[in-house]
Amino acid sequence: MAKKRVPPLDNIVYYRPGTRVLWNGKPGVVHGLHIKSYEYEVGYDIILDGQSSKEEREIYNSGYHELVFEDTGKKSTDGYRVEPREPM
């Protein structure tokens, strides 16, 4: 299955930590980012609200295509670029 991409995604942060989002329709908050050491999509760590997901509360490295703003149900199109992190 092809990955859903909406340019520009390479090293652009669309959802800052602390942002309320819906992850595949479930409410939660972004609490961390995965910045790659090369040009690629930034991943988002999300903590889901306890009542919406009893089995899985933390989502790691979620993609842009799985997220929308909780209050509007729309995707973020306003982002900021981050430099690739130094390789380990």
N, CA, C and O atoms as CSV, one atom per row, in Angstrom:
chain,resi,resn,atom,element,x,y,z
A,1,MET,N,N,0.843,-1.180,0.000
A,1,MET,CA,C,0.000,0.000,0.000
A,1,MET,C,C,0.887,1.241,0.000
A,1,MET,O,O,1.808,1.349,0.809
A,2,ALA,N,N,0.616,2.157,-0.886
A,2,ALA,CA,C,1.425,3.372,-1.000
A,2,ALA,C,C,1.154,4.299,0.176
A,2,ALA,O,O,0.025,4.415,0.653
A,3,LYS,N,N,2.211,4.952,0.626
A,3,LYS,CA,C,2.086,5.895,1.738
A,3,LYS,C,C,1.406,7.170,1.239
A,3,LYS,O,O,1.736,7.679,0.168
A,4,LYS,N,N,0.474,7.671,2.006
A,4,LYS,CA,C,-0.213,8.905,1.646
A,4,LYS,C,C,0.701,10.076,1.973
A,4,LYS,O,O,1.075,10.273,3.128
A,5,ARG,N,N,1.058,10.847,0.961
A,5,ARG,CA,C,1.960,11.976,1.175
A,5,ARG,C,C,1.314,13.260,0.679
A,5,ARG,O,O,0.677,13.287,-0.374
A,6,VAL,N,N,1.485,14.302,1.439
A,6,VAL,CA,C,0.998,15.620,1.066
A,6,VAL,C,C,2.183,16.562,1.155
A,6,VAL,O,O,2.607,16.918,2.254
A,7,PRO,N,N,2.728,16.974,0.009
A,7,PRO,CA,C,3.928,17.836,0.065
A,7,PRO,C,C,3.616,19.171,0.722
A,7,PRO,O,O,2.474,19.622,0.635
A,8,PRO,N,N,4.560,19.822,1.369
A,8,PRO,CA,C,5.873,19.262,1.682
A,8,PRO,C,C,5.853,18.602,3.054
A,8,PRO,O,O,5.408,19.211,4.027
A,9,LEU,N,N,6.321,17.387,3.142
A,9,LEU,CA,C,6.375,16.699,4.421
A,9,LEU,C,C,7.799,16.543,4.943
A,9,LEU,O,O,7.987,16.289,6.133
A,10,ASP,N,N,8.784,16.687,4.102
A,10,ASP,CA,C,10.159,16.418,4.510
A,10,ASP,C,C,10.639,17.393,5.574
A,10,ASP,O,O,10.863,18.573,5.306
A,11,ASN,N,N,10.791,16.872,6.789
A,11,ASN,CA,C,11.288,17.629,7.942
A,11,ASN,C,C,10.447,18.866,8.251
A,11,ASN,O,O,10.983,19.896,8.660
A,12,ILE,N,N,9.158,18.770,8.060
A,12,ILE,CA,C,8.234,19.841,8.433
A,12,ILE,C,C,7.406,19.357,9.622
A,12,ILE,O,O,6.822,18.274,9.576
A,13,VAL,N,N,7.356,20.155,10.682
A,13,VAL,CA,C,6.532,19.844,11.857
A,13,VAL,C,C,5.186,20.549,11.687
A,13,VAL,O,O,5.122,21.778,11.655
A,14,TYR,N,N,4.128,19.773,11.579
A,14,TYR,CA,C,2.782,20.332,11.440
A,14,TYR,C,C,2.022,20.383,12.756
A,14,TYR,O,O,1.141,21.225,12.931
A,15,TYR,N,N,2.354,19.491,13.684
A,15,TYR,CA,C,1.673,19.444,14.978
A,15,TYR,C,C,2.720,19.514,16.079
A,15,TYR,O,O,3.496,18.577,16.264
A,16,ARG,N,N,2.741,20.618,16.805
A,16,ARG,CA,C,3.713,20.820,17.882
A,16,ARG,C,C,3.322,20.001,19.110
A,16,ARG,O,O,2.145,19.688,19.294
A,17,PRO,N,N,4.297,19.651,19.952
A,17,PRO,CA,C,3.945,19.010,21.228
A,17,PRO,C,C,2.949,19.878,21.997
A,17,PRO,O,O,3.077,21.101,22.041
A,18,GLY,N,N,1.973,19.234,22.592
A,18,GLY,CA,C,0.912,19.942,23.313
A,18,GLY,C,C,-0.342,20.159,22.486
A,18,GLY,O,O,-1.368,20.574,23.025
A,19,THR,N,N,-0.284,19.888,21.185
A,19,THR,CA,C,-1.433,20.086,20.302
A,19,THR,C,C,-2.460,18.967,20.487
A,19,THR,O,O,-2.115,17.785,20.488
A,20,ARG,N,N,-3.727,19.360,20.644
A,20,ARG,CA,C,-4.816,18.380,20.712
A,20,ARG,C,C,-5.127,17.912,19.290
A,20,ARG,O,O,-5.340,18.724,18.389
A,21,VAL,N,N,-5.151,16.584,19.104
A,21,VAL,CA,C,-5.369,16.007,17.782
A,21,VAL,C,C,-6.334,14.834,17.867
A,21,VAL,O,O,-6.634,14.323,18.946
A,22,LEU,N,N,-6.805,14.430,16.709
A,22,LEU,CA,C,-7.485,13.156,16.553
A,22,LEU,C,C,-6.534,12.258,15.783
A,22,LEU,O,O,-6.102,12.595,14.680
A,23,TRP,N,N,-6.209,11.108,16.370
A,23,TRP,CA,C,-5.370,10.119,15.707
A,23,TRP,C,C,-6.309,9.024,15.213
A,23,TRP,O,O,-6.876,8.274,16.007
A,24,ASN,N,N,-6.464,8.942,13.914
A,24,ASN,CA,C,-7.411,7.974,13.341
A,24,ASN,C,C,-8.765,8.044,14.046
A,24,ASN,O,O,-9.390,7.018,14.318
A,25,GLY,N,N,-9.205,9.261,14.335
A,25,GLY,CA,C,-10.511,9.489,14.947
A,25,GLY,C,C,-10.545,9.444,16.458
A,25,GLY,O,O,-11.589,9.724,17.048
A,26,LYS,N,N,-9.432,9.101,17.115
A,26,LYS,CA,C,-9.395,9.028,18.578
A,26,LYS,C,C,-8.692,10.258,19.143
A,26,LYS,O,O,-7.617,10.616,18.662
A,27,PRO,N,N,-9.273,10.924,20.163
A,27,PRO,CA,C,-8.677,12.146,20.701
A,27,PRO,C,C,-7.443,11.878,21.557
A,27,PRO,O,O,-7.349,10.877,22.268
A,28,GLY,N,N,-6.500,12.814,21.458
A,28,GLY,CA,C,-5.286,12.730,22.256
A,28,GLY,C,C,-4.460,13.993,22.114
A,28,GLY,O,O,-4.924,14.996,21.572
A,29,VAL,N,N,-3.227,13.934,22.609
A,29,VAL,CA,C,-2.344,15.095,22.566
A,29,VAL,C,C,-0.965,14.652,22.076
A,29,VAL,O,O,-0.468,13.593,22.461
A,30,VAL,N,N,-0.358,15.476,21.226
A,30,VAL,CA,C,1.002,15.213,20.757
A,30,VAL,C,C,1.950,15.497,21.917
A,30,VAL,O,O,1.878,16.565,22.524
A,31,HIS,N,N,2.840,14.553,22.232
A,31,HIS,CA,C,3.777,14.792,23.331
A,31,HIS,C,C,5.229,14.644,22.914
A,31,HIS,O,O,6.120,14.866,23.734
A,32,GLY,N,N,5.501,14.277,21.669
A,32,GLY,CA,C,6.886,14.160,21.231
A,32,GLY,C,C,6.974,14.091,19.726
A,32,GLY,O,O,5.991,13.803,19.042
A,33,LEU,N,N,8.180,14.364,19.209
A,33,LEU,CA,C,8.431,14.353,17.770
A,33,LEU,C,C,9.587,13.416,17.462
A,33,LEU,O,O,10.499,13.257,18.273
A,34,HIS,N,N,9.546,12.799,16.291
A,34,HIS,CA,C,10.655,11.992,15.790
A,34,HIS,C,C,11.241,12.719,14.590
A,34,HIS,O,O,10.669,12.711,13.501
A,35,ILE,N,N,12.389,13.346,14.806
A,35,ILE,CA,C,13.091,14.046,13.733
A,35,ILE,C,C,14.147,13.084,13.196
A,35,ILE,O,O,14.984,12.592,13.952
A,36,LYS,N,N,14.107,12.822,11.915
A,36,LYS,CA,C,15.041,11.872,11.314
A,36,LYS,C,C,16.390,12.541,11.060
A,36,LYS,O,O,16.516,13.763,11.147
A,37,SER,N,N,17.383,11.736,10.748
A,37,SER,CA,C,18.716,12.272,10.435
A,37,SER,C,C,18.869,12.516,8.935
A,37,SER,O,O,19.978,12.746,8.453
A,38,TYR,N,N,17.778,12.468,8.210
A,38,TYR,CA,C,17.761,12.683,6.759
A,38,TYR,C,C,16.426,13.340,6.427
A,38,TYR,O,O,15.553,13.427,7.290
A,39,GLU,N,N,16.257,13.789,5.226
A,39,GLU,CA,C,15.007,14.446,4.823
A,39,GLU,C,C,13.895,13.411,4.783
A,39,GLU,O,O,13.919,12.506,3.949
A,40,TYR,N,N,12.924,13.536,5.672
A,40,TYR,CA,C,11.832,12.563,5.731
A,40,TYR,C,C,10.687,13.146,6.530
A,40,TYR,O,O,10.786,14.244,7.078
A,41,GLU,N,N,9.597,12.395,6.588
A,41,GLU,CA,C,8.426,12.835,7.340
A,41,GLU,C,C,8.694,12.797,8.842
A,41,GLU,O,O,9.206,11.805,9.361
A,42,VAL,N,N,8.349,13.874,9.535
A,42,VAL,CA,C,8.459,13.924,10.995
A,42,VAL,C,C,7.397,12.992,11.592
A,42,VAL,O,O,6.254,12.983,11.134
A,43,GLY,N,N,7.767,12.216,12.600
A,43,GLY,CA,C,6.816,11.341,13.286
A,43,GLY,C,C,6.319,12.004,14.561
A,43,GLY,O,O,7.022,12.818,15.160
A,44,TYR,N,N,5.112,11.655,14.971
A,44,TYR,CA,C,4.476,12.261,16.140
A,44,TYR,C,C,4.152,11.197,17.182
A,44,TYR,O,O,3.552,10.172,16.862
A,45,ASP,N,N,4.552,11.443,18.434
A,45,ASP,CA,C,4.171,10.586,19.555
A,45,ASP,C,C,2.914,11.182,20.168
A,45,ASP,O,O,2.846,12.386,20.415
A,46,ILE,N,N,1.926,10.340,20.411
A,46,ILE,CA,C,0.632,10.809,20.888
A,46,ILE,C,C,0.206,9.997,22.102
A,46,ILE,O,O,0.374,8.778,22.136
A,47,ILE,N,N,-0.347,10.683,23.100
A,47,ILE,CA,C,-1.000,10.018,24.225
A,47,ILE,C,C,-2.499,10.191,24.008
A,47,ILE,O,O,-3.013,11.309,23.984
A,48,LEU,N,N,-3.189,9.063,23.851
A,48,LEU,CA,C,-4.637,9.105,23.636
A,48,LEU,C,C,-5.359,9.293,24.959
A,48,LEU,O,O,-4.882,8.862,26.009
A,49,ASP,N,N,-6.508,9.938,24.897
A,49,ASP,CA,C,-7.345,10.090,26.082
A,49,ASP,C,C,-7.735,8.709,26.593
A,49,ASP,O,O,-8.033,7.812,25.805
A,50,GLY,N,N,-7.733,8.539,27.906
A,50,GLY,CA,C,-7.984,7.240,28.521
A,50,GLY,C,C,-9.310,6.612,28.171
A,50,GLY,O,O,-9.388,5.392,28.021
A,51,GLN,N,N,-10.358,7.408,28.037
A,51,GLN,CA,C,-11.664,6.831,27.771
A,51,GLN,C,C,-11.833,6.391,26.320
A,51,GLN,O,O,-12.708,5.577,26.024
A,52,SER,N,N,-11.010,6.913,25.411
A,52,SER,CA,C,-11.190,6.570,24.002
A,52,SER,C,C,-10.439,5.308,23.611
A,52,SER,O,O,-10.784,4.664,22.620
A,53,SER,N,N,-9.424,4.951,24.370
A,53,SER,CA,C,-8.627,3.781,24.004
A,53,SER,C,C,-8.087,3.114,25.253
A,53,SER,O,O,-7.132,3.601,25.858
A,54,LYS,N,N,-8.679,2.026,25.632
A,54,LYS,CA,C,-8.265,1.352,26.854
A,54,LYS,C,C,-7.054,0.448,26.641
A,54,LYS,O,O,-6.250,0.283,27.558
A,55,GLU,N,N,-6.902,-0.150,25.435
A,55,GLU,CA,C,-5.790,-1.060,25.201
A,55,GLU,C,C,-4.492,-0.320,24.891
A,55,GLU,O,O,-3.432,-0.673,25.408
A,56,GLU,N,N,-4.576,0.689,24.060
A,56,GLU,CA,C,-3.381,1.354,23.552
A,56,GLU,C,C,-3.475,2.851,23.845
A,56,GLU,O,O,-4.250,3.566,23.210
A,57,ARG,N,N,-2.685,3.319,24.808
A,57,ARG,CA,C,-2.759,4.740,25.183
A,57,ARG,C,C,-1.694,5.575,24.496
A,57,ARG,O,O,-1.905,6.766,24.266
A,58,GLU,N,N,-0.543,4.975,24.159
A,58,GLU,CA,C,0.535,5.735,23.541
A,58,GLU,C,C,0.783,5.256,22.123
A,58,GLU,O,O,0.890,4.058,21.857
A,59,ILE,N,N,0.871,6.215,21.227
A,59,ILE,CA,C,1.167,5.948,19.826
A,59,ILE,C,C,2.527,6.562,19.539
A,59,ILE,O,O,2.764,7.723,19.872
A,60,TYR,N,N,3.424,5.795,18.923
A,60,TYR,CA,C,4.776,6.282,18.636
A,60,TYR,C,C,4.985,6.444,17.141
A,60,TYR,O,O,4.611,5.577,16.352
A,61,ASN,N,N,5.587,7.562,16.760
A,61,ASN,CA,C,6.022,7.807,15.389
A,61,ASN,C,C,4.867,7.764,14.391
A,61,ASN,O,O,5.001,7.200,13.305
A,62,SER,N,N,3.745,8.353,14.757
A,62,SER,CA,C,2.583,8.408,13.876
A,62,SER,C,C,2.877,9.316,12.690
A,62,SER,O,O,3.658,10.261,12.803
A,63,GLY,N,N,2.259,9.031,11.569
A,63,GLY,CA,C,2.443,9.840,10.374
A,63,GLY,C,C,1.442,10.979,10.273
A,63,GLY,O,O,0.384,10.957,10.901
A,64,TYR,N,N,1.795,11.963,9.477
A,64,TYR,CA,C,0.941,13.129,9.226
A,64,TYR,C,C,-0.442,12.710,8.748
A,64,TYR,O,O,-1.441,13.302,9.156
A,65,HIS,N,N,-0.512,11.700,7.892
A,65,HIS,CA,C,-1.788,11.291,7.298
A,65,HIS,C,C,-2.772,10.719,8.319
A,65,HIS,O,O,-3.951,10.564,8.003
A,66,GLU,N,N,-2.317,10.399,9.542
A,66,GLU,CA,C,-3.195,9.842,10.573
A,66,GLU,C,C,-3.759,10.911,11.506
A,66,GLU,O,O,-4.544,10.587,12.397
A,67,LEU,N,N,-3.381,12.176,11.326
A,67,LEU,CA,C,-3.717,13.224,12.289
A,67,LEU,C,C,-4.550,14.352,11.690
A,67,LEU,O,O,-4.397,14.709,10.521
A,68,VAL,N,N,-5.437,14.905,12.518
A,68,VAL,CA,C,-6.151,16.151,12.242
A,68,VAL,C,C,-6.280,16.895,13.572
A,68,VAL,O,O,-6.117,16.301,14.637
A,69,PHE,N,N,-6.572,18.191,13.506
A,69,PHE,CA,C,-6.834,18.947,14.729
A,69,PHE,C,C,-8.125,18.436,15.360
A,69,PHE,O,O,-9.103,18.170,14.663
A,70,GLU,N,N,-8.120,18.301,16.694
A,70,GLU,CA,C,-9.300,17.805,17.402
A,70,GLU,C,C,-10.489,18.753,17.257
A,70,GLU,O,O,-11.615,18.304,17.044
A,71,ASP,N,N,-10.249,20.054,17.369
A,71,ASP,CA,C,-11.372,20.998,17.395
A,71,ASP,C,C,-12.012,21.229,16.027
A,71,ASP,O,O,-13.205,21.523,15.952
A,72,THR,N,N,-11.239,21.103,14.944
A,72,THR,CA,C,-11.797,21.390,13.618
A,72,THR,C,C,-11.961,20.150,12.751
A,72,THR,O,O,-12.754,20.154,11.809
A,73,GLY,N,N,-11.216,19.082,13.060
A,73,GLY,CA,C,-11.247,17.901,12.214
A,73,GLY,C,C,-10.493,18.072,10.904
A,73,GLY,O,O,-10.609,17.250,9.995
A,74,LYS,N,N,-9.709,19.162,10.817
A,74,LYS,CA,C,-8.963,19.445,9.577
A,74,LYS,C,C,-7.476,19.225,9.788
A,74,LYS,O,O,-6.970,19.308,10.907
A,75,LYS,N,N,-6.787,18.944,8.694
A,75,LYS,CA,C,-5.337,18.757,8.734
A,75,LYS,C,C,-4.629,20.095,8.889
A,75,LYS,O,O,-5.114,21.126,8.423
A,76,SER,N,N,-3.494,20.064,9.539
A,76,SER,CA,C,-2.656,21.260,9.623
A,76,SER,C,C,-1.913,21.416,8.306
A,76,SER,O,O,-1.350,20.458,7.778
A,77,THR,N,N,-1.920,22.633,7.787
A,77,THR,CA,C,-1.140,22.934,6.587
A,77,THR,C,C,-0.077,23.975,6.898
A,77,THR,O,O,0.705,24.355,6.027
A,78,ASP,N,N,-0.051,24.434,8.142
A,78,ASP,CA,C,0.912,25.440,8.573
A,78,ASP,C,C,1.978,24.752,9.414
A,78,ASP,O,O,1.710,24.331,10.539
A,79,GLY,N,N,3.167,24.639,8.878
A,79,GLY,CA,C,4.218,23.954,9.602
A,79,GLY,C,C,5.505,24.744,9.611
A,79,GLY,O,O,5.601,25.810,9.005
A,80,TYR,N,N,6.495,24.210,10.307
A,80,TYR,CA,C,7.806,24.831,10.315
A,80,TYR,C,C,8.857,23.766,10.064
A,80,TYR,O,O,8.722,22.629,10.516
A,81,ARG,N,N,9.895,24.135,9.347
A,81,ARG,CA,C,10.935,23.191,8.983
A,81,ARG,C,C,11.916,23.012,10.136
A,81,ARG,O,O,12.249,23.965,10.840
A,82,VAL,N,N,12.370,21.780,10.314
A,82,VAL,CA,C,13.412,21.488,11.288
A,82,VAL,C,C,14.581,20.854,10.544
A,82,VAL,O,O,14.396,20.155,9.548
A,83,GLU,N,N,15.760,21.103,11.035
A,83,GLU,CA,C,16.948,20.498,10.429
A,83,GLU,C,C,17.006,19.029,10.810
A,83,GLU,O,O,16.605,18.654,11.912
A,84,PRO,N,N,17.505,18.194,9.903
A,84,PRO,CA,C,17.679,16.777,10.283
A,84,PRO,C,C,18.580,16.698,11.507
A,84,PRO,O,O,19.528,17.474,11.629
A,85,ARG,N,N,18.294,15.767,12.418
A,85,ARG,CA,C,19.120,15.619,13.605
A,85,ARG,C,C,20.442,14.962,13.216
A,85,ARG,O,O,20.538,14.311,12.175
A,86,GLU,N,N,21.438,15.132,14.040
A,86,GLU,CA,C,22.750,14.522,13.781
A,86,GLU,C,C,22.631,13.014,13.913
A,86,GLU,O,O,22.017,12.529,14.863
A,87,PRO,N,N,23.211,12.253,12.971
A,87,PRO,CA,C,23.177,10.795,13.117
A,87,PRO,C,C,23.937,10.351,14.353
A,87,PRO,O,O,24.909,10.988,14.759
A,88,MET,N,N,23.488,9.253,14.951
A,88,MET,CA,C,24.128,8.742,16.168
A,88,MET,C,C,25.377,7.993,15.833
A,88,MET,O,O,26.053,7.489,16.730
